[in-house]
Amino acid sequence: MVYATDKNFRKPSRVCDTYKLGISRAFEELGAVTTGPRYAIYYAPEPGSPLHAFGQSWFTDAQGASVATSISPERIQELSENSRRYGFHGTLKPPFGLNPASSLESLLAAARIFARTLAPIELPPLELAIIGKFIALTPITQSAALEKLAAACVRAFEAFRAPLTHEQLENYKLNRLTVHQEQMLENWGYPYVMEEFRFHISVTDRIEDSRERYDVVEALERLAAPILGKPITVRELTVFSQSAIDEPMIPIERIPFGRGK
């Protein structure tokens, strides 16, 4: 395998050493230093789709996934504990506390209105990538349409986001942020949005042992064979909620794109 580190995130291989993607899950958890529920706007594969079936088999059927990958059910549970809690998804609007002037009902109403303005987009084929110490599904190339969608989501729901506390800001800034990432953090509550955005669907948590990371990728390729190298269509967004940091992110409404659906 070859490391791919170019600025355009084009990966001819399954390995990527891009630091900002490797810690993005950690940032979602850092942002949880708050009271009350959090919400997020995610791409979640449609039920019944091959991508959804892969996520279900890995996150909810450890015994079956063990047969396909030769990884023990117990180790599968350990490898995916936090990722499973956040759900099988690609982030569009990162988790946020709700602005006290807003409500869940108004957030959902805004999401329905926003989704009506959108048309389905096709993403490039997916591949498994090692990102820092995580394993994730990523498009083989960047997608301008997807980046535009994510930026629009960040803007459209910004009024619903509660401002970050001083403690949250300080926790974020303990990490290696560039000047631009700090600007994104201050403007949008998260450092990896807009130009810093890179789409990925987390499959594992951090795997500290490098040899095991490679072994898990090779094992996952067998389980993920039906979806690898195939484009996917994004035709809906999903609003997720999390009642507390140690609770799972739960989908509360799937909203299809376009009018009259």
C-alpha positions as CSV (number, residue, x, y, z in Angstrom):
1,M,0.0,0.0,0.0
2,V,1.1,3.5,-0.7
3,Y,0.5,6.6,1.4
4,A,-1.5,9.3,-0.4
5,T,-1.0,12.8,1.1
6,D,-1.6,15.2,-1.7
7,K,-3.7,18.3,-1.1
8,N,-6.5,17.2,-3.3
9,F,-7.0,14.0,-1.2
10,R,-6.9,11.9,-4.3
11,K,-6.0,8.4,-3.2
12,P,-4.9,5.8,-5.7
13,S,-4.6,3.4,-2.7
14,R,-6.6,2.5,0.4
15,V,-4.3,4.5,2.7
16,C,-4.5,8.2,3.6
17,D,-2.3,10.0,6.1
18,T,-4.5,13.1,6.2
19,Y,-4.4,14.3,9.8
20,K,-7.5,16.4,9.8
21,L,-9.7,13.5,8.8
22,G,-8.0,11.2,11.3
23,I,-9.1,13.4,14.2
24,S,-12.5,14.5,12.9
25,R,-14.4,11.9,15.0
26,A,-12.5,13.1,18.0
27,F,-13.6,16.6,17.3
28,E,-17.2,15.5,17.1
29,E,-16.8,14.2,20.6
30,L,-14.9,17.2,21.9
31,G,-17.8,19.4,20.8
32,A,-20.0,17.4,23.1
33,V,-18.8,19.3,26.2
34,T,-22.3,20.7,26.7
35,T,-25.5,20.1,28.5
36,G,-28.7,19.0,26.8
37,P,-29.1,17.1,23.5
38,R,-27.2,17.6,20.3
39,Y,-28.3,17.4,16.7
40,A,-26.6,16.8,13.4
41,I,-27.4,16.7,9.7
42,Y,-25.9,13.5,8.2
43,Y,-26.0,11.5,5.0
44,A,-27.2,8.1,6.1
45,P,-27.5,5.3,3.5
46,E,-31.0,4.4,2.5
47,P,-32.5,1.3,4.2
48,G,-32.4,-1.6,1.8
49,S,-29.3,-0.2,-0.1
50,P,-26.1,-2.3,-0.4
51,L,-24.3,0.5,1.6
52,H,-26.9,0.4,4.4
53,A,-26.6,-3.4,4.4
54,F,-22.8,-3.2,4.9
55,G,-23.2,-0.8,7.8
56,Q,-25.8,-3.0,9.4
57,S,-23.7,-6.1,9.0
58,W,-20.6,-4.4,10.5
59,F,-22.2,-2.4,13.3
60,T,-25.1,-4.6,14.4
61,D,-24.2,-8.2,13.4
62,A,-20.8,-8.9,14.9
63,Q,-21.3,-12.6,14.6
64,G,-22.1,-12.5,10.9
65,A,-19.3,-9.9,10.3
66,S,-16.9,-12.2,12.1
67,V,-17.7,-15.1,9.7
68,A,-17.0,-12.8,6.7
69,T,-13.9,-11.1,8.1
70,S,-12.4,-13.7,10.4
71,I,-12.2,-11.0,13.1
72,S,-13.7,-12.2,16.4
73,P,-17.1,-10.8,17.3
74,E,-15.7,-9.3,20.5
75,R,-12.9,-7.5,18.6
76,I,-15.4,-6.2,16.1
77,Q,-17.4,-4.7,19.0
78,E,-14.2,-3.1,20.4
79,L,-13.1,-1.7,17.0
80,S,-16.4,0.0,16.3
81,E,-17.7,1.0,19.8
82,N,-17.6,4.8,19.3
83,S,-18.3,4.7,15.5
84,R,-21.3,2.5,16.2
85,R,-22.6,5.0,18.8
86,Y,-22.4,7.8,16.2
87,G,-24.1,5.7,13.5
88,F,-23.1,4.8,10.0
89,H,-23.1,8.1,8.3
90,G,-21.2,10.9,6.5
91,T,-21.3,14.3,8.2
92,L,-22.9,17.3,6.4
93,K,-23.6,19.5,9.4
94,P,-21.5,18.5,12.4
95,P,-23.2,17.9,15.8
96,F,-24.3,21.0,17.6
97,G,-26.2,22.1,20.7
98,L,-29.5,23.7,19.9
99,N,-29.8,27.4,20.1
100,P,-32.1,28.2,23.1
101,A,-34.1,30.5,20.8
102,S,-34.9,27.5,18.5
103,S,-36.7,24.2,18.9
104,L,-36.5,20.7,17.5
105,E,-39.8,21.3,15.7
106,S,-38.4,24.4,14.0
107,L,-35.2,22.6,13.1
108,L,-37.1,19.8,11.4
109,A,-39.3,22.3,9.6
110,A,-36.3,24.1,8.3
111,A,-34.7,20.8,7.2
112,R,-37.8,19.9,5.2
113,I,-37.8,23.3,3.5
114,F,-34.1,23.1,2.8
115,A,-34.4,19.5,1.3
116,R,-37.0,20.7,-1.1
117,T,-34.5,22.9,-2.8
118,L,-32.0,20.0,-3.5
119,A,-31.6,17.5,-6.3
120,P,-30.0,14.1,-5.9
121,I,-26.2,14.0,-6.5
122,E,-24.0,11.1,-7.4
123,L,-20.8,10.5,-5.5
124,P,-17.7,9.0,-6.9
125,P,-17.1,5.3,-6.1
126,L,-16.2,4.5,-2.5
127,E,-13.1,2.8,-1.2
128,L,-11.7,1.8,2.2
129,A,-9.0,4.1,3.5
130,I,-6.8,4.2,6.5
131,I,-7.2,7.8,7.8
132,G,-4.8,8.5,10.6
133,K,-5.6,5.6,12.8
134,F,-9.2,5.1,11.7
135,I,-10.7,3.2,8.8
136,A,-13.4,4.8,6.8
137,L,-15.2,4.7,3.5
138,T,-14.2,7.6,1.3
139,P,-14.9,8.6,-2.4
140,I,-11.9,7.9,-4.6
141,T,-11.9,11.5,-5.7
142,Q,-13.4,14.7,-4.4
143,S,-16.8,15.7,-5.4
144,A,-17.6,19.4,-6.1
145,A,-21.4,18.6,-5.8
146,L,-20.9,17.0,-2.4
147,E,-18.7,19.8,-1.1
148,K,-21.4,22.3,-2.2
149,L,-24.1,20.3,-0.4
150,A,-22.1,20.1,2.8
151,A,-21.3,23.9,2.7
152,A,-25.0,24.6,2.1
153,C,-26.0,22.4,5.1
154,V,-23.5,24.2,7.3
155,R,-24.9,27.6,6.4
156,A,-28.6,26.6,6.3
157,F,-28.7,25.3,9.9
158,E,-26.2,27.7,11.5
159,A,-29.0,29.8,13.1
160,F,-30.0,26.6,15.0
161,R,-26.5,26.1,16.5
162,A,-25.8,27.2,20.1
163,P,-22.5,29.1,20.3
164,L,-19.6,27.2,21.5
165,T,-18.7,27.7,25.2
166,H,-15.3,28.9,26.2
167,E,-14.4,25.4,27.4
168,Q,-15.3,23.9,24.0
169,L,-13.2,26.4,22.1
170,E,-10.3,25.8,24.4
171,N,-10.6,22.0,24.0
172,Y,-10.6,22.4,20.2
173,K,-7.6,24.7,20.2
174,L,-5.5,22.1,22.1
175,N,-5.2,20.3,18.8
176,R,-3.1,21.2,15.8
177,L,-5.4,23.7,14.0
178,T,-4.2,25.9,11.1
179,V,-5.2,29.6,11.1
180,H,-7.9,28.8,8.6
181,Q,-9.3,25.9,10.7
182,E,-9.4,28.2,13.7
183,Q,-11.4,30.7,11.6
184,M,-13.8,27.9,10.6
185,L,-14.2,26.9,14.3
186,E,-15.0,30.4,15.4
187,N,-17.4,31.1,12.4
188,W,-19.1,27.7,12.2
189,G,-18.4,25.9,15.4
190,Y,-16.3,23.2,13.8
191,P,-12.8,23.4,12.1
192,Y,-13.4,20.9,9.3
193,V,-16.1,22.6,7.2
194,M,-16.2,24.6,4.0
195,E,-12.8,24.3,2.3
196,E,-11.6,22.0,5.1
197,F,-14.4,19.5,4.5
198,R,-13.6,15.9,3.4
199,F,-16.4,13.4,3.2
200,H,-15.9,10.1,4.9
201,I,-18.0,7.4,6.6
202,S,-16.3,6.0,9.7
203,V,-16.1,2.3,9.9
204,T,-13.8,1.8,13.0
205,D,-12.5,3.8,15.9
206,R,-8.7,4.4,16.4
207,I,-6.7,1.3,15.9
208,E,-3.3,1.8,17.6
209,D,-1.4,-1.1,16.1
210,S,-0.5,-0.4,12.5
211,R,-0.3,-4.1,11.6
212,E,-3.8,-4.6,12.8
213,R,-5.1,-1.6,10.8
214,Y,-3.8,-3.1,7.6
215,D,-5.2,-6.5,8.6
216,V,-8.6,-5.0,9.4
217,V,-8.7,-3.2,6.0
218,E,-8.0,-6.4,4.2
219,A,-10.7,-8.2,6.1
220,L,-13.2,-5.4,5.6
221,E,-12.6,-5.5,1.9
222,R,-14.3,-9.0,1.8
223,L,-17.3,-7.7,3.7
224,A,-17.5,-4.5,1.7
225,A,-17.0,-6.1,-1.7
226,P,-20.5,-5.3,-2.9
227,I,-20.1,-1.6,-2.4
228,L,-16.5,-0.9,-3.2
229,G,-15.8,0.8,-6.5
230,K,-19.4,1.7,-7.0
231,P,-20.9,5.2,-7.0
232,I,-23.7,6.1,-4.6
233,T,-26.5,8.6,-5.0
234,V,-27.4,11.0,-2.2
235,R,-31.1,11.8,-2.4
236,E,-32.0,12.6,1.2
237,L,-30.6,14.1,4.4
238,T,-31.2,12.7,7.9
239,V,-31.5,14.6,11.1
240,F,-29.9,12.9,14.0
241,S,-30.2,13.5,17.7
242,Q,-28.0,12.6,20.7
243,S,-29.5,13.0,24.2
244,A,-26.1,12.9,26.0
245,I,-22.4,12.3,25.0
246,D,-22.5,8.7,26.2
247,E,-25.8,8.0,24.3
248,P,-26.0,7.0,20.6
249,M,-26.8,9.3,17.8
250,I,-30.3,8.4,16.6
251,P,-31.9,9.2,13.3
252,I,-35.1,11.1,13.9
253,E,-36.2,12.0,10.4
254,R,-35.1,11.1,6.9
255,I,-36.0,13.9,4.4
256,P,-35.9,13.3,0.7
257,F,-34.7,15.9,-1.7
258,G,-37.0,17.7,-4.1
259,R,-40.6,18.8,-4.0
260,G,-43.7,16.7,-3.8
261,K,-42.0,13.7,-2.3
